[in-house]
Each structure stands twice: as C-alpha cells, then as structure tokens.
Amino acid sequence: MRRIIEPFRIKTVEPIRFTEPEEREIILGEAGYNLFKVPSESVIIDLLTDSGTGAMSAAQWAGMMRGDESYAGSPSFERFEAAVRDITGFEYVIPTHQGRAAERILAATMIRPGDVVPNNTHFDTTRANIEAAGATAVDFRCAESLDLFTPADFKGNIDLDGLASCLEENPGRVPFAMITVTNNGGGGQPVSMANIRAASQICRAAGVPFYLDACRFAENAFFIRKREPGYAGTSLIEIAREMFSYADGCTMSAKKDGMANIGGFLCSNDAQVARQEEELLILTEGFPTYGGLAGRDLEAIAVGLYEALDLDYQEYRASSTAYLGDHIAAEGIPIVQPPGGHAIYVDAGSMLPHIPASQFPGQALVIALYREGGIRAVEIGSVMFGAGGARVPFELVRLAVPRRTYTKSQIDYVVDVFRDLSRERDRIRGVRIVREPARLRHFTAEFAPV
C-alpha cells in the first residue's frame, strides 16, 4: 500500500520548551488544575483544540499581504464572499470574528424564549448561545453512536425519527434545526449525505429552516467520498456543494476547515433574515464587509477554504489522526471507534473505572496527561456538559490534532505518554470543582484533587 506522507514541506518552525514533571505540578496548581489556564509556552504537545491552532500555507500568507483594510467595501471581502458563495451556494454571506459569533447572531435573530433547537449533537458554544437566548438545545444521536467501540461509517448522523418527532411535538417552537459536520461532540464522527438529505426533507416538510454547523465541512466531505456508496470518484468540492444545497443556511468557524487562525461566517438564503443578522452584526461585530475581521484574515480564509478541500491533504489528515488513535488503542487505551477526522476521543470513564462521574474522570485524565508528559487535551464529559446536573452519556477526552503542525515523532511521543499512563492508571485520582461560572464552566472553572 502506498505510504501516505505530508503533502507539504516545513518552511518555518517555532521552538518547544521542554518542562519537567516537578515544574508541571506547580503550573497545574497555579492554574487551578484547568488546562485552559496553563500558559502555552509550558505545553510540549498542544492537543487542546484544532481551532485556529494550525499552520497556514505560503499561499495564505501571500494572500494576507494583499489584505485591504478599508472599513467598507474592501476587495478582500469580495474575494472572501466569492469563495464562500462558490463552495456553499448561499446568497448572503456575513463575516464574523469566529464561529461562536455566528451562532450568537443566528440565535438572537431567530430564537424566542421557550423554543427548541434539535441537532445531532450541539457542541459547547452552540448549546450555550441557544440556551442564552432562552431555548432548549436537544441532541438526537443516532443509535450507532451510543456504542463507542463498534465501528460504523457514519456515527455522526442525526436520529431522523427523533428529529421528526421533535418537529411534530413542538409546532411553531422550532426556529431551525441543525446538523454539525463532522459531529464534534459525538466523537468527531462524520454524517452521511443520505442523512443530511433526509433531515433536510423532514425540516422542509415541516416548514422549519435547516442549518449546518459547517466547521469541518471538508473533513465530512472526505468521509462521504471514502465511505458512502456513489461518491468514490466525486471531488470534495462537489460533495461539499451538495451538502450545502440541502441547507437553508450555515454557521462556520473558519478556524477549522477555513484553515485560518481566526474568523468565521454566517450564511443564509433568506433576505429578511440576513438583513436582521446584518443589523446585529453592525451593533456587535463590525460593518458587513469585515465583520470583526481584518482584511488579511478574510484573504487567508478565502484561500484556506479551498485548501481544506484538497484530497491529498484530507488523506494525510485522516490517516495521521488515525495513526494516533490506532497506536494508543494498541496500548489498551479505549477510544471512540473508528478514529475521528480531526481528533481522537478517549473514553476516560472506561479507562478510569475507579473514578466516578462525580469526580470527573475526563478532567482527571487531562490533568494526568499534562503532569506525565506536558500534553494538553480537553475534557468532553461532565465538566463541559454536566452543569446543573445534566445527564452526560460519556466521559470523554478529546485529543484534537492541529492542522499541518505536528510531525510523526511528536505524535509518537503522545503514544509513549499514554503507554506510561496506562501502566499507572489506577493511581490517577479524581477531582472536585472549587469554583465555576454559570455557563461554559470548562473554560474557567477551578479544580482540586480529591
């Protein structure tokens, strides 16, 4: 079999500062055992997120040099808008400083208190913005996703029966429905074209707008090409265009499959909705031709959206992420199967059965990873989603791989750290929360060992 290699050369490097366990223990205490509060210069391998943390290409940097910083009517916006329209087909394109700003504007424009918003799985900021607007965010995971360890091609699918029932039971109270591609909160798993198409038909029959949370649209297109019958010879941009054709709009963090360090956008085909969204954009983000971004950022996104749709790049990205997942699984680490496209999800609940959910096994594993090897990851379990006693189905830890950033030997180092932790897993202790905010507590909460 042909060996898959990086489809790029490394031109610029930045140093990594190596820390020792004793220093990391002090850093953890000062950070309240919250890895979001650990200085990045004290992290050896940073897998906290793939959002805005990747390397930009020479073409993106070249594009940034022609960024026009005019307050209104910048040609950089015209190039950005043309790229988004070309790929998504949506008529109205509203730039935002990142994805959560698009979510907030969408929620503020369309949601009324008491509404219900269904999704395959809402991720953290999506859920928070919907709830802040007074609605209830409801997840409809497909049946296959409830079995973490049995592989299935499209475990990110929305439960179509659940979606249909939600719309039927809440007439006039569903302002829009969403599908997140790929399903970040559901193990980074892809959504099939058939599922997107069927969800769109259900929504349109009920007169409910259908949106995509499109942060990783190119990654999802790659898995459709690889796994779904009828798409094997189809280009990724054609698959992406078909995906978007079934939606009435989308939110997007360009810090993911926009391949940029900042930025996002909100799209719609509804002129009236777009006008309301632009009014709110001007109030909180900026003029509609920059939306809180510099012209150079708009240029970087316009280039990056196409780079994310390069087949060689997606082959490399999926295989390198799977390399990490397959190798830690070989060390006895339970992961969500099959490996996701942008991240590996470790089942901390299964790995650390001696730690109850009330003592946050995911956060305990995140702390142990940093203590043992200076690796930063993020908990996706009771800390992130369990505020107020909410039921959380799994205690996961996400290892998000930044784009075009780490080499094979650095990923091998992560595997080595997991091998050592696996041997000492019984010694890992749980934690308790000593301070937390009302919303999105995982970002700023403070912990103490139990």
C-alpha positions in Angstrom: 0.0 0.0 0.0 1.3 3.5 -0.8 2.6 5.3 2.2 0.7 8.5 2.9 3.1 11.4 3.6 2.6 15.1 4.4 1.6 16.9 1.2 3.7 19.9 2.2 7.2 20.9 3.2 8.0 22.7 6.5 9.4 26.2 5.9 9.1 27.9 9.3 9.5 26.4 12.8 8.9 27.6 16.3 10.7 26.2 19.4 9.1 24.0 22.0 10.2 24.5 25.6 10.6 21.2 27.5 9.3 21.2 31.1 9.9 18.6 33.8 7.2 16.9 35.9 8.0 18.9 39.0 7.6 22.2 37.2 4.3 21.0 35.6 2.9 20.1 39.0 3.5 23.7 40.2 1.9 25.0 37.0 -1.2 22.8 37.4 -1.7 24.1 41.0 -1.4 27.7 39.8 -3.9 27.1 37.0 -6.4 25.5 39.4 -5.9 22.2 37.5 -7.7 23.7 34.5 -5.6 23.2 31.3 -7.2 26.2 29.7 -5.3 28.3 32.2 -1.9 26.8 31.5 0.5 29.1 29.6 1.0 27.7 26.1 4.8 28.1 26.4 4.6 25.5 29.2 2.9 22.9 26.9 5.0 20.4 25.0 2.3 19.0 22.7 -0.9 21.0 22.5 -4.0 19.0 21.6 -6.5 21.2 23.4 -8.2 22.2 20.2 -7.7 22.3 16.4 -9.5 25.6 16.3 -7.2 28.3 14.9 -4.1 26.5 16.0 -2.9 25.1 12.7 -0.2 26.3 10.3 -1.2 28.5 7.4 0.2 27.9 3.9 2.5 30.1 1.8 -0.5 30.9 -0.4 -2.5 32.1 2.6 0.4 34.3 3.9 0.8 35.7 0.4 -2.9 36.5 0.3 -2.6 38.2 3.7 -0.1 40.6 2.2 -2.7 42.0 -0.2 -5.3 42.3 2.5 -7.2 45.6 2.1 -8.1 47.2 5.5 -10.8 49.6 4.3 -13.7 49.9 6.7 -16.3 49.4 4.0 -16.2 47.8 0.5 -12.9 46.1 0.8 -11.9 43.9 -2.2 -10.7 41.4 0.4 -14.3 40.9 1.4 -15.2 40.5 -2.2 -12.7 37.6 -2.6 -13.9 36.1 0.7 -17.5 36.3 -0.3 -16.9 34.8 -3.7 -15.1 31.8 -2.2 -17.8 31.2 0.4 -20.6 31.5 -2.3 -18.7 29.3 -4.7 -18.4 26.5 -2.2 -21.7 26.8 -0.2 -24.0 28.3 -2.8 -25.6 30.6 -0.2 -26.6 34.0 -1.4 -26.0 36.0 1.8 -22.6 35.8 3.5 -21.9 37.5 6.8 -18.3 37.5 8.1 -17.8 37.1 11.9 -14.7 37.1 14.1 -15.3 33.3 14.8 -17.9 30.6 14.8 -19.5 31.4 18.1 -20.2 35.0 16.9 -22.2 33.5 14.0 -24.0 31.2 16.5 -24.9 34.2 18.7 -26.2 36.3 15.9 -28.3 33.4 14.5 -29.7 32.6 17.9 -30.5 36.3 18.7 -32.2 36.7 15.3 -34.3 33.6 15.1 -34.9 32.2 18.7 -37.7 33.2 21.1 -37.8 32.0 24.7 -39.4 28.6 25.0 -38.1 27.4 21.6 -36.5 24.0 21.0 -33.5 23.5 18.7 -32.6 20.0 17.6 -29.1 18.9 16.4 -27.2 15.7 16.1 -25.0 16.9 18.9 -24.7 20.6 20.0 -21.1 21.5 20.9 -20.3 23.8 23.8 -20.7 27.3 22.4 -23.6 26.3 20.1 -25.5 24.9 23.1 -24.6 27.9 25.3 -25.8 30.5 22.7 -29.1 28.7 22.1 -29.7 28.4 25.9 -28.7 32.0 26.4 -31.5 33.0 24.0 -34.0 31.1 26.1 -34.3 28.0 24.0 -33.7 24.3 24.8 -30.9 22.6 22.8 -31.8 18.9 22.2 -29.4 16.3 20.9 -30.6 13.4 18.7 -27.7 11.0 18.4 -28.0 8.0 16.0 -28.2 4.6 17.6 -24.7 3.6 16.3 -23.1 6.4 18.2 -24.2 5.0 21.6 -21.8 2.1 21.1 -18.4 3.8 21.4 -16.2 0.8 20.4 -18.0 -0.8 17.5 -17.0 1.0 14.2 -19.7 2.3 11.9 -19.2 4.5 8.9 -21.5 7.4 9.9 -21.8 7.5 13.7 -22.3 11.3 13.5 -25.7 11.0 11.9 -28.8 12.6 13.4 -31.6 10.3 14.6 -34.1 11.1 11.9 -37.1 9.7 13.9 -36.1 11.8 16.9 -35.8 14.9 14.6 -39.3 14.2 13.1 -40.9 13.7 16.5 -39.3 16.9 17.8 -40.8 18.9 15.0 -44.2 17.3 15.3 -44.3 17.7 19.1 -43.2 21.4 19.0 -45.2 23.1 16.3 -44.2 26.7 15.9 -41.5 26.3 18.6 -38.6 25.1 16.4 -36.9 28.2 14.8 -34.4 26.0 13.0 -32.8 22.6 13.1 -29.1 21.8 12.8 -26.6 19.1 11.9 -23.0 19.5 13.0 -20.5 18.2 10.4 -18.4 16.4 11.5 -20.1 15.7 14.8 -17.6 17.2 17.3 -19.5 16.3 20.4 -20.1 12.8 19.1 -16.5 11.7 18.7 -15.6 13.6 15.6 -17.7 11.2 13.5 -19.0 12.1 10.0 -22.6 12.5 8.8 -23.7 10.8 5.6 -25.1 12.6 2.6 -28.2 10.4 2.9 -28.7 11.5 6.5 -28.3 15.2 5.6 -30.7 14.9 2.7 -33.3 13.1 4.8 -33.0 15.6 7.6 -33.5 18.4 5.1 -36.6 16.8 3.7 -38.1 16.4 7.2 -37.4 20.0 8.0 -38.8 21.4 4.8 -41.9 19.3 5.1 -42.5 20.9 8.5 -41.6 24.4 7.3 -38.5 24.6 9.6 -35.3 26.1 8.3 -32.4 23.6 8.2 -28.8 24.7 9.1 -25.4 23.1 9.0 -22.8 23.8 11.6 -20.1 23.5 9.0 -16.9 23.9 10.9 -15.4 20.7 9.5 -17.4 20.5 6.2 -14.3 19.5 4.1 -13.5 16.7 6.6 -17.1 15.5 6.4 -17.0 15.6 2.6 -13.8 13.4 2.6 -15.5 10.7 4.7 -18.5 10.8 2.4 -16.2 10.2 -0.6 -14.4 7.4 1.2 -17.4 5.6 2.8 -20.7 6.4 1.1 -21.7 4.5 -2.0 -21.9 6.6 -5.1 -19.3 9.2 -4.1 -15.9 7.4 -4.6 -15.0 9.4 -7.7 -16.6 12.7 -6.7 -14.4 15.7 -5.9 -14.6 17.1 -2.4 -15.8 20.5 -3.6 -18.7 18.8 -5.4 -19.6 16.8 -2.3 -19.4 19.9 -0.2 -21.7 21.8 -2.6 -24.3 19.0 -2.5 -24.2 19.0 1.3 -24.8 22.8 1.5 -27.6 22.5 -1.2 -29.8 20.7 1.3 -29.5 23.5 3.9 -31.1 26.9 4.3 -28.0 28.4 5.9 -24.9 27.6 7.9 -22.7 28.7 10.7 -18.9 28.3 10.3 -15.8 28.7 12.3 -13.1 29.3 9.7 -10.6 28.4 12.4 -11.3 24.7 11.5 -11.8 23.9 7.8 -11.1 27.5 6.8 -7.5 26.7 7.7 -7.1 30.2 9.3 -6.1 31.4 12.8 -9.3 33.5 13.2 -12.6 34.1 11.5 -16.0 32.6 10.7 -19.2 33.4 8.8 -23.0 33.1 8.9 -24.9 32.2 5.7 -28.5 32.3 4.6 -30.7 32.4 1.5 -33.4 34.4 3.3 -33.1 38.1 2.5 -35.2 39.2 5.5 -33.2 37.1 8.0 -29.9 38.3 6.5 -30.9 41.9 6.9 -31.7 41.3 10.6 -28.5 39.5 11.1 -26.5 42.3 9.5 -28.1 44.8 11.8 -26.9 42.8 14.8 -23.5 42.3 13.2 -23.0 46.1 12.9 -24.0 46.5 16.5 -21.6 44.0 18.0 -19.1 42.8 15.4 -18.5 45.4 12.6 -19.6 46.5 9.2 -20.9 43.8 6.9 -17.8 43.8 4.7 -15.4 42.9 7.5 -17.5 41.6 10.5 -14.8 41.9 13.1 -12.0 40.7 10.9 -9.0 42.4 9.3 -8.9 42.3 5.5 -5.9 40.0 5.7 -7.9 37.5 7.7 -10.6 37.5 5.0 -7.9 36.8 2.4 -6.5 33.9 4.5 -10.0 32.3 4.8 -10.7 32.7 1.0 -7.6 30.7 0.2 -7.9 28.2 3.1 -11.4 27.1 2.3 -10.2 25.6 -1.0 -7.0 24.2 0.6 -9.2 22.2 3.0 -10.9 20.6 0.0 -7.6 19.2 -1.4 -7.9 15.4 -1.5 -4.2 14.8 -0.8 -4.5 17.0 2.3 -7.5 15.3 3.7 -6.0 11.8 3.0 -3.0 12.9 5.0 -5.0 14.4 7.8 -7.3 11.5 8.3 -4.5 8.9 8.2 -2.3 10.9 10.6 -5.2 11.2 13.1 -6.0 7.5 12.8 -2.3 6.8 13.4 -2.6 8.4 16.8 -5.8 6.6 17.6 -4.7 3.1 16.4 -1.4 3.3 18.3 -2.9 4.4 21.7 -5.7 1.8 21.2 -2.9 -0.8 20.8 -1.7 0.2 24.2 -5.1 -0.6 25.8 -6.5 2.9 25.7 -10.3 2.8 25.0 -11.1 5.2 22.1 -14.2 6.0 20.1 -14.1 3.8 17.0 -13.5 4.5 14.3 -11.0 7.3 14.8 -12.4 10.8 14.0 -11.0 13.0 11.3 -9.7 15.9 13.4 -9.4 14.3 16.8 -9.2 11.1 18.9 -11.7 10.7 21.7 -10.6 8.6 24.7 -13.2 7.1 26.9 -11.9 8.2 30.3 -14.9 6.6 32.0 -13.8 3.1 30.8 -10.1 3.8 31.2 -10.5 5.0 34.8 -13.4 3.0 36.2 -12.3 3.7 39.8 -13.2 7.4 39.3 -16.9 8.1 39.5 -18.5 10.6 37.2 -19.0 12.9 40.2 -15.2 13.2 40.4 -14.8 13.9 36.6 -12.7 11.1 35.2 -12.1 13.1 32.0 -10.7 16.1 33.8 -8.6 13.7 35.9 -7.1 12.2 32.7 -6.5 15.6 31.2 -4.5 16.6 34.3 -2.6 13.3 34.3 -1.6 13.8 30.6 -0.1 17.1 31.4 1.6 16.0 34.6 3.1 13.0 32.9 4.1 14.4 29.5 3.3 18.1 29.2 0.4 17.2 26.8 -2.7 19.5 26.8 -6.1 18.0 25.9 -9.7 18.8 26.7 -12.4 17.0 28.7 -15.7 16.4 26.9 -17.9 15.0 29.6 -19.5 16.0 32.9 -17.3 19.2 33.2 -18.2 20.5 29.8 -21.8 19.4 29.6 -22.9 18.3 33.1 -23.6 21.7 34.7 -26.8 21.8 36.8 -26.9 18.0 37.0 -27.5 17.5 33.3 -27.1 13.9 32.2 -23.9 13.2 30.2 -23.7 9.9 28.3 -19.9 9.6 28.1 -16.8 10.8 29.9 -14.5 11.6 27.0 -11.2 13.3 26.5 -10.5 14.8 23.1 -7.1 14.9 21.5 -7.6 17.5 18.8 -4.8 17.5 16.2 -3.9 20.9 14.9 -3.6 21.2 11.1 -0.2 20.9 9.5 1.5 21.3 12.8 3.0 18.2 14.4 5.3 15.5 13.0 5.1 11.7 13.3 7.7 11.7 16.0 5.8 14.2 18.1 2.6 12.0 17.8 4.8 9.0 18.7 5.7 10.9 21.9 2.0 11.2 22.7 1.6 7.5 22.3 4.6 6.9 24.6 3.0 9.1 27.3 -0.3 7.2 27.0 1.6 3.9 27.3 3.2 5.1 30.6 -0.2 6.4 31.9 -1.9 3.1 31.1 0.5 1.3 33.4 -0.2 3.7 36.2 -3.9 4.3 35.6 -5.0 3.0 39.0 -3.0 5.8 40.7 -4.9 8.6 38.8 -7.2 10.5 41.2 -10.5 12.3 40.6 -11.1 16.0 41.1 -13.7 18.3 42.5 -14.8 21.7 41.3 -14.0 24.5 43.7 -15.2 27.4 41.5 -17.3 27.6 38.4 -19.2 30.2 36.3 -22.8 29.9 35.3 -22.1 29.0 31.6 -19.3 27.2 29.7 -17.7 26.3 33.0 -15.0 24.2 31.5 -13.2 27.3 30.2 -12.6 28.9 33.6 -13.6 26.5 36.4 -11.0 25.7 39.1 -10.5 22.2 40.5 -8.7 20.4 43.3 -7.6 16.8 43.6 -9.9 14.5 45.6 
